[in-house]
Structure formats: structure tokens, C-alpha cells
């Protein structure tokens, strides 16, 4: 596929550029598809059991509640199902509904894309190797890790003014043994030689480093299945309080009552009915618990800064699938600091967060991970009990800086 455009943020607006000619075009210009900014998305991977394709969306909606801490009413996702070695897994692309609405407004009727489909097709050429793919855009870098052709994880970093800072941020998210992987850079031709020179220090002990032009890689977008967030595939994260089966439950119970009038074993019937009622009571209690937690979540969200979505995305990347968050608080505090000259003082915003949850990993290892992440400071764990933990810290960077 030729003439793919990519979106580049310019304040609250977007500028569009062609991959093929590196020139700015109008949103109504001639191009076949629009690649969205990777910074606007969280990408997760999860195993899936054998289910009918018509049930896949409901299954992933349910699983996402335990994987991603975002607000179901404002979050939207799309997915790709990948079959590999008789196993199936789903790659989820998660963002806010407002973000998708903006991209659809810009693109009009043209389809939307992310780097994953092209990178995934490129990864099939190296199914016998462990690979790390670096998809370089003008404003961001998508880092995708594959092991023997199986997609494991993906992260995005925002590019800085100095490229060496990009590599420092990148090193914090790479596996310790990244030098043993095949490292493949996908970048624009006009940056290729520069990135080769800048990458030498980080990859000086790496056995396999190669560079390929992004202008060639985008040609791998060749099928409509590569498109994301089309109308027929939209899946919103609305909580379904009652499923169709529960709506049919009164009729089923009535049939059971009528049928059991004609059998002699009344005791067996009563035991079965009691068990069924107990199950329904448990379901009702779960719904009550959900409503209480949802009300508490709405109270917390009323205090959140404008771009708390970015904070949640960063936290979910750190915790991955090893941790389940049970309680999350986000508090804005005013802090008075001194200003050089004249003894003046200035009030700034600090964004404090408190997390309580359960983890299968060594809890204290998260302190080191948070300290390496440029968006957090003063992260500590004042309370650990078994596999439960209580964590506190301050969120200091990212899109929240624009609100200060």
C-alpha cells in the first residue's frame, strides 16, 4: 500500500505528512490510510481460550477490566487475534474515546493504522530469532519485542530534542539481555545514517543490528484487516450488568417447577433449586460490590488532571500482568517553592498517587523500576503484607506538564 500518511501533533491540532515523500498534506489530501500517534495508545497482549469469533469482543472486554485500570465509560479498544504454534493470543490497542473521535474527524472516511501490523509481518521473516523492532517516527519510537516469532510486549517513548536522550529512555525498557537479540531499526532514510552513529554506544556489544527504511516497511500494509477502529469492529468497555442468559432465568425456573411436579424425586429438585438461588445471590452481591467500587472510582476521577490517561498507561506498562490493582487514588496538591531573585515564591501542582493491590512478583522491585521511569519520583512502599502492597509516589512529567 502506497501513500500512507502519519499524524504529528501540533499543540491541540494535527499535521499530516506522507511517508513516501516526507511532505505535509491537508487532511483532505490524497492518501489511503492514516497512521495515528503511538503515544496515544497502550498496547497489551493476552492469551485467549478457544471461543467463537462472535464472542471474542465480549471475552476481551471482560479480561481488560483486570489488565487495564482505565475508566470503562471513556475507554475504547480494538484488537488483533494472532495464531502461533497452535496457540492464540490477542493484541489489544487501547485509548480514549475522545482520541479516536479526533483521529476519525481528521481522516474522514480513510482508515486508521498503527505500526503493529507492518512490524508483525516483518517479524515473520525472523521466526527463529528473538527480535526487537524499533519503529522510529519523527515524534515517537515504538519498541516491540518478539521471541521466536511470538509477540511479547510493546512500549512507546516520546522523542526528545537530543537523540541520545531517546536511547537512554529506550535502555530502561529493554530486556537485560537485549544484546543477544536481533535489533532491527525501522527509520526514515534521511535519519538512517545519523541513527546508526547515535546507536553505537548502546549496541556496541550487540551481535545483530540492522537498519531498514520505514518507507519500504509501510508497503507491508496490504490488507483491510490491518485497519483499526472500523465501525464493525468497535468495542466499547460498557459493563453489562445482566446477560441474556439471566433475562431468560425466570422462564427456565418456571419450566423447571412445572416439570418437577410430574416427578417423584422432590428432594433432588429442592436441593438443585437452593443451589441455583445461592448462585444468583452471589451474582447479586458481586453487582452490588461493583456499584460501590464504580461510585468510588467516579469520586477519584472527579479529582484527576486532564491527562490522567497518560499516567494510567505508564503504570499499566510497569505492572504488566503480574499485578492486580485493587485501589487507586490520584490527588492534586499545591506546593510552594522559592524563586531565584527577590525572595519570591511560586505555587506549583504536584500529582500524588496511592496504589493498593496484589502482585505475584517481588514487590520491592517496583521501586527500582519506578525510579528509572522519568515520569515518577519519591515512589515508596510503606506497607507490604504477603503479596499485598500499598505504594505511594508523585507523577511529575509527561502530558501533565502542559497543565501546570
N, C-alpha and C positions, 0 to 999 in steps of 0.2 A: 504494500500500500504506500503510495507516494503522497506528498503534500500534507503531511500531518503537522498541525500547529501545536504549540505549547503555551500555556498561560503563565505570565510572570506578574506577580503582584506589584502594584504601584500605589502605595497608600491603601485606600479603600477600593481602588479600581484595579483593573487588569489590563495588561498589554499582551497582545498575541504576536507570536513570532513563528515563522516556518522553520522546521528542522532542515529542510533541504537547502535553503538559501540564506538563512540567518537574517531575515528581513522582517520588519514589523508589518503586520497586516491589520486591516479593520475586522471586527467581529463578523461582519457580513461578507468578508473576502472569500476567496476561493481556497478551500481546504476541505479534506474529507473527514477528519476527526480531530478532537481537541484533547491533548494530554493535560490533566489537571496537576496542580502543585502537590507533590508528595507530602509536603509539610502539613497539609490539611487532612491527612488520613492516618489512622492507626491500622497496621496490617498484622493480623494474627493467624495462626494455623491451629487446627484442632482435628483430632481423629473423629471419624463418624462411623456409626454402625450401619449395616445394610438396611436401607429404608427405600421406600418408593420415592422417585423424584418429586412427586407432588407433595410429599411430606417433608422434604429437605428444608424448606424455608422455616417451617414451624419448629423442626428439631434444632436448627441453628439459632433461632430466636431464643429458645429455651436455654441452650448451652451458653449463649452470650451473656446471660444475666450473671453467671458465675465467673466469666472471664473478663468482663469489661465493666467498670464502675460508673459508666455514664448514665444520664437520665434517659429512661426508655422513651419518654414523650418527645424528646428533641433529638434523638439519635436515629440514624438510618444506616443500613449496611447492604452490601452486595457480596457475592461470593463466587468462587470457582471451585468445582469439585475435581480433584486430581486422583487418578488411579495409578498406583505404582506398586509392583511386586505383590499383587493380589490384595493390596490394602488401599483403602480410600481415606483421603483427608480433605478438609475444606480450608481454603484460604479466604479469610474474611477481610473486607475493606470497609472500615468504619469511619464515619464522620458525622457532622451535624446536618440536620435537615436544611438549615439556612445556607450552609456552604454549598450543598448540591443545588439548591434553588438558584444561587448566584451563577454557578457554572452553566446551568441549563439556560438561564437568561442570556448569558454571553454567547453560548454556542448555538442557540436557536434549535433547529432540528438536527444539528450534527451530533454524532455520537461522542461519548466521553471515554477516555482511556487513562490507565496508569502504566508504569513501566513493567509491571509483573508479567503480563502475557508474553512480551518480547523476550524478557530475561529468562522466563521459564522455557521457551523454545530453544534459546541459546544453550541453556543448561543441559538439554538432551544430548548435545554433542560431547558432553564430558561426564557421562553417567557412571564411569568407572573411577572418577576422581572426586575428592572433596574440593568444592569451589566456593570462592567469594566473589560476587559480582558487584562492581561499583558503577552505578549509573549516574554520571555527572551531568547536572543541569546548570544553568547559569546562576541559580539561586539556592540549589539544594543538591544533596547526594543521597541516593537510595542504595543501601548496603544490604544485599541478600545473600544468605548462606545456604548452600546445598551440600548434602553428604550423600555421596553415591547416587546422585540424581534426585534425591528426595529433599524438597524444600523444608527448611527448618525454622528460619526466622528472618525478619526484615526490619530495618530501622532506617530512619531518615535524619539527616543533620542539616541545619541551616548553614549555608556557606558564609564565611567571614570575608572581610576585605583582604586579608592576607591568607594565602593558600596554606601556609604551614600550620595555621591555626585549625584549618579543616582537618588536616592529618592528625593533629593532636586530639581533637574531638573524636575522630574516627577510631583511633587506637583504643579509646576507652570502651568501645562497643564490640571490638573484635575478640574472638576467642584467643586464649593464651598461645595456642599452637598455630596461629594464623600463617606462620612462615612455612608450615607443612602443607598448606592448601594451595591450590592453583588460584592465583589472584588475577582477575580479569577486569580491566578498566574499560568502560564504555563512555567515551567523551567526544566532544566536538573536535573536528580536525584542527581548528585553529588553536586549541588548547593541548593537543596531544603531546607535542614535544616539551611544552612547559610542565605538564603534569608528570611526564617521565622524569624530568630533572628534579622536581619537588618531592617525588615519592622515593627517591633513592635511599634516604636515611631510614625511613620506616621499613622498607622492604629490602634492605641490603643483604639480609641473610635468607631471603626467600628464594626457593628453588624455581618457582614458576610465576612470572609476572608477564602479562601481555596486555596490549592496548588495541582496541578496535574502535573505529569511528561510529559515533552514535547515528550519523546519517545513514550508515548501512544497516544498523541494528533495527531502526524503526521500520525497515522494509519487511520485517518478520510479522508485523501486524497485518494479517491477511484474511481473517475470518470475522464474521459478525459476532461470533462467540467471544471475541476479545473485548467487546464493548461492555461498559459497566453502567449500572443505574438506568437501564432502559425500563419503560413503563411496565412491561410484562414481568420484569424481574425485581421490581421494587419490593422491599420487605421492611416495613416499619416495626419498631420494637414496642408494639402495644401489648400490654398484659391482658390475656384472655382469662377473665375470671371464671367463666363457665364454658366448658367444651360441649360440642353437640351431644356427646355421649351422656353428659349429665342432664341435658334437657330431655333426653329420652328415658331417664331413670324412672320417673313416676309411672310411665306406661309399662316398663319392664316389671316393676314391682307389682303392679296391678295384675299383669298376666301371671306372675308367679303365685299371687294369692288365689286367683281363680283356679289355676292348675292344681295347687296343693289341696284344694277342697276334695279332689277326687282320689287322693292317695291316702294310704293308711299311716304312713310314717310322719306324723305331725311333729315329733320331737326333732327329727333331722331338719325339717323346714324351719322351725323356730331358731335353731342354732345358726342356720345359714342366714336368716333374716337379721339376727342380732349382730353377727359378724359384719354384714353389709352396712348396717346402721352405724356401727363403730367406725368403719372406714370413712363413711360420709361425715361423721363428726370430726374426725381428724382432718379431713379436707377443709371443712368449715373453719376449724381453728387456724389452719395454715393461711386461709384467706384473711382472717382477722389479723394475724401477725403481719401479713403483707401490707394491709391497710395502715397499720400503726407505723411500720417502717417507712412506707411511702410518705406519710404525713410528716415524719421526722426529716426525711430527705428533702421534702419541699421547703421546710424551715431552713435547712442548711443552704439550699440552692438560692434562697432569697438573699443570702449574705455573700454569695460568690462574686468575684470580679468578672468583668466582661468576658474574659477568655479562660475561664476555668477548664474548658475542654482541653486546652493545651497541657495544663497541669495533670489532668486525669490520664492523658495519653502517655506522658512521661512516666507516671507512677506505674501504669499497667505494663510498660516495657520492662521496668526494673523487676517487678514481682513475677511476671510471666505466669505460668500455670502452676507454680509451686505454692502459691499463696492465695487464700480467700480472705477478702476484706469484709469484716462484719460491721464496722462503724468508721465513718469518715467525717471529719469536721474541718471547715475552712473558715478562718477568722481574719478579718482585716483590722489592723491596729495602726494607730498614728504613732510615729516615733519622732522625737525632737532631736535634731543633730546640729552641731555647730557649723557655721560657715566661715571660711577664712576671710579675715579682714573685717574690722568693725565690731567684732564680737556678736554678730547677728546669728540668729538661729533659724532653722528651717524644719518644717514638718513634712515627713515623707510617709509613704504607706509601706507597711510590712504585712506579708501574707503568710499567716501561720496555719499549719495543718496538723491534725491529730488523726492517726490511723490505729485502729484496733483490728486484729484479725488472727488467723490461724495459718501456719506455714509448715510445710514438710521439710523445708531447708533449714540450715543453721541460721538462726535469726540475726546474730551479730554480724554476719557477712554483709547484710544490707547497709550497715553504717559505712563500710568502705566503698560500696557501690554508689551510695548517695553522695559521699564526699567527692568522688570522681566526676559526678554529674555536674555540669556548670550551672544548673538551674536551682540547686538546693544549697542551704547552709544550715549549720547548727542542728543537724539531724541527730537525734539520740533515741535510745530505747530505755526509758526509766523503769519499765516493768516488763519482765518476761516470766511466764508461768507455763512450764511444759512447752507445748507447741503454740501457745497463745502469746501474743506480744502487744505492747502498747508503744507506739512510735510517735515522736513529735519533731517538728522542724519548721523551716522557713523556706518559702518559694521566692526566689529573688530575680529570675531572669525570664527570657522568652517573651512572648507577645504581651505579657502583663506589664512590661516596662513601658509600653506605649500608653498605658492608662495612668502612669504616675505623673 
